Structures are given as C-alpha cells and as structure tokens.
C-alpha cells in the first residue's frame, strides 16, 4: 500500500495523491470515485467530486482524509476542501462521520483505531494555530500609506490591558481597526504566555460577518480567521472551528444556539468582541449570550473571556423625552449586561484628530416658492378635510 503524503499543506504532487488513493479503490480505477484531481495554476491541489456518490467511495474519501489529518502537520484550509466537496453532494452520513473523526483526531485523548494504525498514523497533533507558536506572527498589517491614528490607539488602550469595556466612536472612524488592534495584541500576548487564544467576533447579520472576516484577515494575516453563520451544512459549526481557528466571526444567533446546546463553552474562549453592542437589551441574542456569561461569572467556575463592545451610539433606551436620569439608567444597564467594568470609552485626548476623520452631514437650506393655494389639488384636500372635521367632534 502506498504511503500517505506527508502533509497536504506541502502541496503533494498529483502522482503522490493518486498513488495513495488508488489502492483504496476496489476497481483500481481512479475515476471510479468520481473525483477529479488537478493542480491549479499556483500549484494548489484542486479536488472536485463531480457526481453524487456514497458507500465505498465516501469511505475511501474518509480514509484519505484520516491519512492527511495524521500527517506531519495539519493544514485545515486544505483538507477542509475535501470535506466541503462531500457536503456539497449531500453525503450526510459520510459528513457526520468525518466531523466526528475530526473532533476525535484533534483531541489528544483519542486512541488510534486499527484502520488508522494500518495507515501508519502518528499521534494526534495540536491544532495548526498551536503548532510552533514562536513562528506565528499576529502583528497588525496595514495597507501602504495607512497608519494607526492616535485616537484609535486611545480607544484600544483599555482592551489591550485586558479590560471589559465598550468602545464608542462615530461611524466611519475605524472601530474595526481598533478591534483588530486589540485582537492582534491579545493573540500575541496569550501566545507568549502559553494560554488559550480563541476569539469570537459576534455580529448581527450574515453580510456583516463576511465583511468583518475579510477585514480581519487583511488586518491580521498571521491569524487564522474564519466565518460561521449557519448557512453551511453540518460542518459549519463554531464547535468544530474552535479546534482550528484563532478568530471566528459569527452571527449572534449562531453563537447563542451552540452555547445553549452546550456545543461550545465560554471557558474555551479568551476574547469576545460584540459589534453594534447597543443591541444588548431585553431578549435580544446579545443579551441572552451575556446572561449566560454573567451566570458563569456569578458561579465562579472557569475562566471567562474578556468582553469588548463596539458601537457608534449606545442610545438612550425607551426614553422619548431624552431625560438625563433615564438615559444614565439605560447606559448603566447596558454596561451591566456587557459586564463592562471599564465603562464606555470615548475619545477624550485626541478629539481634534477624531474630528478630522469624522463624516459630518452637510446641511443645506433651500427656500421653495410659496404654492398657489388655488391649485385643484389643494382645493380638493381642503374640501375633504372640512368634511372630515365636520364628522369628528374635536372638542
């Protein structure tokens, strides 16, 4: 039997993969699987399952996946391609088996099965994000010509120190960059301390999740960032992604569901960033997540993650008259729900710089000519209003 490629991340040749897979196919024909393997222009291995397949074919794919997982290094972004293919053909049973295998393989307590021993598998390794930590660079990378502004460093200050607090700054002033700076420093510090470094970035909508994931991938290219919104099938779970990724951007509902189902635990996470945190109120998903957080804090069991909120305006609550007392009560309630012991942070030292980068509305006064009240439309409306008033007792 041919040996498994050392590591998918090392981009094995097409021949290496074919030599390993063919012995698993009873007919000896590669095409029997319905798999097309080829090398992309950049040398990346591309595999597509062209037809709906199951049974022995799916098992063969699972065996290949096991071998790749047990290689000398794990590249999730590569082996997940094969899993994605199985998901697309709706081979549900195979996908469930693969998901279970992945979770077991990445657990150091799992003992290799007889099949895995035949594949000359090595003991399960730690997730990629924990391999050779000294070589991982979580530094913030900015586009050429751009730099972190002083007011952004000011806003990020408490977060870098590990405080729970709410960042409040106008729309368009770069709160995502501030969050990226906090996440970058958090990952780097936790890496040096040898502590768990798992970040959850919660948003309200699926488009926002994709947008923030793209932004964080550019800001922290050394970190493994992924998105989970519940759109994908079985394998798109925060529980699974936590095994591999540094940062997971997800919708509040998705995180709440997995938290309620005990698929994820708060003590597995080191930092939670909540976008548009002013929605943390009443029975909203943000509020229910933080209720779980506060209950665990009260119980004193396990280490809880740092919590950082982002908002352009914390609002005034159900307070149409905008009374000072009710507004302050709303802000205190928001901070309590967010466990924001550091309060609400606004720019106080670099206000002039903030003003320069704040989008201000342009007010224009345009005086319109008076209308001719003899117009037919106005006359008709006046007549109808008079009829209506005559029928209604206005006293």
N, C-alpha and C positions, 0 to 999 in steps of 0.2 A: 504494500500500500504506500502510495506517495505521501511524503511528509507535508504537513500544512505549512503555508507561507509563514514566515516569522511574524509578520505584522502587516496588516492592511495599510497602516499609516506610512509604511515604507514603499508603498505603491508597487506591489509584486507584479511581475510581468503576466501577460495573458497566459503564457505557457505554464507558469508556476501554478496558477489557479486551476487551469484545465487539468494538469497532471494530478492535482489533488482531488478534484471533484469527480472525474471520470470513473475511478474505481467504486464510487458510491452508486453509480447508475447501473442497474441490472443489465440493461441492453448494451452498455458500453458506449452508447452514443450521447455526446454532449447535448445535441439538440433535443433529446427526449425530454429534458427538463423544461423546454420552452424558454430557456434563458439565453439571452444574447449578451455575451461579454465582449467588451471592446475597450480600447484605450482612447480617452478624449485627447483633444489637441494638446492640452497641457500635461498629458501623461497620467491623468487620473483614471482609475478603473471605473468603468461605467457598466452597470448591470441592469437589465430590464427583464421582467417576466412578462412575456407577450400574451400568454393565454391564461385563462382561469385553470389553475391546477391544484391538486391536493394529494393526499395519501403519501405514497413513497416519495414523490417529487418534493412535497413540502418537508418531509422528514430529512431528505437529503440536504435541503437548504438549511435546515436546523443544525445538522451535523457540521456543515461548513461553518456556520455561524459560531458554533461552540469552539471549533478549532481556532477561528480567528480571535475569539474572545480570550482564549487561553494562550495566545501568542506572547512574545516577549515585548509587551507594550500594547496598549489598547487605544484605538482611535475611534471614539464613538461616532464622529461625524461620517466615518466611512462605513462601519458595519451597520449603522442605522439605515443606510441606503437600502440594504437588502431587506431589513425589517419593513421599511416603507413600501417596498415592492409587494411583499406578502400582504400588507394591509390593503393595498390598492386592489388586489384581486379578491379581497374579502375572504381570505383563508382564515376564518376567525379562530378555529381551533388551533391551527398552527401558530397564529399570532399570540394566543394566550400562552401556549407552551413556551414560545420564545421569550415573552415578557417574564414568565416565571423563571426561566433559565437565567435571564439577565440579572434579575434581582438576586437569585441564589449565587450566581457566579461572582458578583461583586461583593458578596458577604464573606468575610474571612472564615466564618464558622462552617461554611458549606463543605462537605466532603465530596470529592470527585466520584462520579458513578463509574461503573465498569466500562461503559461506552467511552467516557471521557478519558479513562486510562488507556484504552486502545488508541486514542488519538494523541497519546503522549503529551497530555495536557500538563501544564505547570500549575502550582497552587494559585488560587485566585489572587489577583493583584489589586491594589487600591485603585480607585478611580483616577482617570487621567489628571484631574486637577490637583491630585495629591502626589503625583509622581515627580521625583526630583524637584522639590519645591524651590531649591536655591536657583534653579534656572528659569523660573516663571517670573515674568515682569508684568506687574499690574499698573505700571505707570500710565498716567493720563496722556493721551496723544491728541494734539490739536492740529487743525488744518494750518498750512503755511500762512504766516501773516497774522494769525489769531493768537491771543493770549488770554489767560485768566485775569479778569478785571478785579480791582481791589474790593469792590462791593460784593463780588461773588465769593472771594476768599473770606470776607467778613461774615457772609451768610453761612458759609460752610464750617466756620470755626467751631461752634458747639458740637456739630456732628462728627468732626474729626476727633474731638475729645471723647466721643462715645456717649454724648447726652441724648436723651429723648426730647425732641422739641419739634416745633412747626416752623417751617420757612415760609415767610410771607413776602412776596415781591410781585410787582406788576407783570402782566402778561408780556412776553417778548423780551424779558431781561435775562434769560438764560438760566432758569431754575433747573432744567435738565442737566446742564453742565455742572451746576452746583451739586446736584445729586451724584453725577459721575465722579466728581472730585471726592466726595465723601466715600463712595463705594470703592474707588481706587485706593484711598488711604486705608480704609477698613480692611480690604483684602490683603494689602501689603503688610499691615501690622499684624493681622491674625496669622499670616503665613510665617512671619518671623517668630511669633510666639508659639507656633506649632498648634494653634487652635482651629476648631471648625470654622470654615469660611463659606457660608452659603447665604446668598442674598435673594430676597423676594422683593420684586418691584411690582406693586399692585396698581392697576389702572381700572377705569370704569368700563371701557369699551374695547372690542376686539381690534378695530383700526388703530386705536391708541397703543395697544400692546405691540403691534407690529412696528409702529412708528418709534416707540421708545426702545425696542430691541435694536432696531437699526442704528439709532443714535448711540446707544451704549456700546455696541460692537465697534463703532468707529472711535469712540472716546477711550475705550479700554481694550485695545486689540489683543492684549495678553490674556484677558479673561475669557472664559467660555460662557457665552451668553445665549440663551435660548428662550423661546416663546411658547406659552401653553395657555390656550383659550378654551379648549374643549371642542373645537371644530373637528380635530382629527379623531381617529378611532381609538381603539383600546390602549395603544401605546402612548398616546399623548396625555400623560399624567404627570403631575408635579412629583408624585412619589418616585417615579422612575427617573425623572430628570435630576432630582436631588442627588442621585447616585453619581452623576457625571458632571453637571454644570456648576459653575461658580455663581452665575446670576440667572434667575428665572423671572421673566416678565410674564405676568398672568393677570387675568381679569379677577375682580374681587369675588364674583360668584364661584368661579372655578376653585379658588383657594379655599373659600368657605366650605364648599361641598366636601373637598378632600379632608379638610380639618374636622368637619363633623363626622365623616366616615372613618376617622382615625387612620387614614392613609398617610397623613403627614402629622408631625408633632412640632410644636413651637420650639422645643429644645434642640431640634435638628437645624434650626435656622439661626444665623448670627446677626442679621440685619433685615429689617422690613422697611421699605420705602413706600409711602402711600401717596399716590398722585391725586390731586384735587381732594385733599383730605377734609375740606369743608362739608363733604357729603357724609362724614361720620356722624350720623344723627339718627335718632328714632330706631326704626327696624331695618335700616339700610345694611347691605352686606359688610361694608367697612365697620359699622358699629358692632355688628354681631361677631366679626373676627376679633375686634378689640375686647369684647365682652369675654371671649374665651381667654384672651391674653391676661386680662385683669383677674379672672378667676384663678388662673395658674399662679399669678403673682401673689394672690392672697393665700393660696395654699402653701407657697414657699417651696414647691417641688420643682427641681430642674432649673437650668439656666435659661433665662428668657432673652430673646433678641432685642437689640437696640431698635427703636422705632423713630423714623423721621417722616414728617408730613410735609407736603408741598401744596401751596395754594396761592392764588393771586389775591383772594379776599376771603377771610374766614366768615364773612357775612354777619348778620345781626339777629338771626333766628326769626321766630314768629313775632316780629316786632315792627308792625307797620308805622308806628309813630317814631321809631328810632330813639326811644328813650335811653338815656345813658345807663340807667340801672339794669334794664332788660338786656341791653347789648353786652354789658360786662358779664351778666349772668350767663348769656349764651357762650361767650368766649371762655369763661371758666369751665362750663360744661364740656365744650369741645376739647379743651386741654386735659380735662379729667378722663374723658373717653379715650383720648390718644395716649394717655399716660405721659403727657408732655411736661415732665417735671422741670424742663428747661424753659417752658413758656413758649411764647410766639416771638420769633426772631425777625426783625425788620432791619433795614439798613439805617444806621444812625451815624456812622462815622464817615461814610463816603457818599453822602447824599447828592453832592454836585455831579459826581461821575454817574450815579444812577439816573439822575435827571436827563443827562445827555443821551442815555440809551433807552429811555422810556418812550414808547409810542404815545404821543399825545393827540387827542382828537382835534380836528380843525373846525372851529366854529365860524360859520358864515351867515350873516344876516341879509336876507333878501326880501325887500319890501315889494309886495304884489299890489297891483292896481285894484281899487275897490270894484266889487262886482255890481252889475246893474240889477237892482232888485226887481226890475220889471221883466226879467227873463222868465220864460214859461216854466222852466223847471222850478225856480224859487217860488213862483206864484202857486204852483201845484202843491209843493211841500207845505207852504204856509196855510193853504186851504185845508189840507189833510190834518195838519196839526191842530187847527182850530176845531175841526170836527171831533178829534180825539179828546181835546181838552174839555169840550162840552159834555162828553160822556163820562169823564172822570171827575170825581169830587176831589179837588185839590186843596180843600180847606184842612 
